[in-house]
Each structure stands twice: as structure tokens, then as C-alpha cells.
Amino acid sequence: MVDHGEVVRRMNNTIFVRNEKGRIVEVVVDPEFEFTLDGRKATVYDVEPGVKLTRTAFRVVENVQYEAQ
């Protein structure tokens, strides 16, 4: 898993990312996966070397229901 990194190379749907420890990680990306690049939706084929990636994930800690008033 890479939380922050920079794309150093892309070959088809495989990207090579330099992570925060300086290691190069090879990641095969599902072609249907959507990134957000500069506020717009993009696929792995739009990702170019130099693009900085940040993973954003949310974890649900409790189920909260709200009623409309």
C-alpha cells in the first residue's frame, strides 16, 4: 500500500510509484479504477510520470442514522 508517492513510470495499466521511503513500488491498476487528477476523473492511462498520488480512505467507525426535520 502506498499512501503518498510520485509516479516514475507507467506501462499500460501498471504504474511504478516512488513511495515516501524512496522505494519504487509496482502497482497494477484495474483499468476501470478512477483517479481524481486536478479535480477531474481520470483512468490509469491518464497518469503520467511526475504525478503525485495521495490515497484517501475513510473507515466507518459506527453506523449513525439521522432523521430529516
Secondary structure as GFF3:
##gff-version 3
##sequence-region A 1 69
A	DSSP	beta_strand	4	11	.	.	.	ID=ss1
A	DSSP	beta_strand	14	19	.	.	.	ID=ss2
A	DSSP	beta_strand	24	28	.	.	.	ID=ss3
A	DSSP	beta_strand	35	37	.	.	.	ID=ss4
A	DSSP	beta_strand	40	42	.	.	.	ID=ss5
A	DSSP	three_ten_helix	44	46	.	.	.	ID=ss6
A	DSSP	beta_strand	52	54	.	.	.	ID=ss7
###
